[in-house]
Amino acid sequence: MTYRADAKVSTRQIGMSAGTRPTTERCLWAARVAVVRDVAGTKGASLSHRLDADQMIRGSHFGKCSENRAQVASSIVRRSNEVKAHLAEVARGDGVRLANDISSAKHFAAN
């Protein structure tokens, strides 16, 4: 059984760039980090489940979003400890639900 992060990043451009005036453009970004549990069976079957425990990581950068994709990715990587801690916390609290999911899968397989 493994737990993995599945991140979806969204960006929003704010501010403006008006000719010779200094730009006020900013790229606001948010990464929704979901936790996915994968359980592999002994006969090659697998059970994957997206847990209801999303975490949001937010930030911003000066300039256009289209020009800041690398900086956004770097910011998320720098905060990987937060993601790992979130994965560990969700995994610790998943025991009862995991047992129920496996029991349900066995019930459906038997029918």
N, C-alpha and C positions, 0 to 999 in steps of 0.2 A: 504494500500500500504506500502510495506517495501523495503528498500534497504539493501543489504547484500554484504559482501566481499567474493570473491571466489579466494583463493590464490593457485597458482601452484608454487612449489619450485623446482629449479634445482640446481645441484651442479657440480663442476668441480674440479678435483684433480690436483694440480700442485706441482712441486718440486720432491725431491727424498729422499730416505733413503738408504744410502750406508754403510752397515755393522756397523763398529765401529765409523764412522764419525757422527757428529751431523746431524739430519734430517733437510731438508729444505721443508718438506711436508706442504702444506697449502690446505685448503678446501675453494674454492671460492663458494659462494652461491648467488642466486638471487631469489626473490619471486615476481612473477607477480601478482599483486592484481587487479582483475577485479571487477566491480560493477554490480550487478544483481538486477534488479527491479522486484518485484513480486506484481501483482495486483490481488486481489481476488474479484470475482463478488458476487452478492447477491444470485445467484442460484447455487453456488458451482463451477462455472467455474473460471479458473484463467489464467492470462496472465503473462508470465515471459519473460524478455528481458535482454540480456547481453549488457550493454552500452559500447560504444567505448571510454573508459576513463581509460585505464590500468595505473597503477602506478608501478614502479619498486623499490624494496627495495633490497639493496645489502650489502654484508658483507663478512667477511672471518674469519677463525679460523685456528690456528696451528694444524697440524696433519692430519689424514686421514678423508675423508668425511664419510666413513662408521662408524667411531668412534665418529663423531661429530653431529649426527642427533639431539640429545637432546639439544646441545648448539645452533644449528641453530634455532630450534623451540623456545628456550628461547629468542634468539635475536629478532625474529619476534614478540613475545609477548611483549617484552620490548618496541617495537616501535609501539604498538597498537594505540597510540595517533595519529600517522601519518596516519594510516589506517582510523581511525574514522574521522579525519579532511578531508581526501580525499573523504570518503563517503558523508559527509555533503556538501562539495563543489559540487560534482557531482549532488546530489539531488537538491540543489538550482538551478542549471542550467538546470534541466530536465523538467521544466514545459511545454514548447512548444512541445517538442518531446512526452511527455506523453499524452498531449491532442490529438496530431495527431495519436498516436498509438491507443488510445481508440476510436477515431472517425473511424479509419480504421477497427478496430475489430467490431464495431457496423455495419459498412457498409457490411462487409463480413457475419455477422450473419443475416442480413436482407435479403440477397440474397440466 
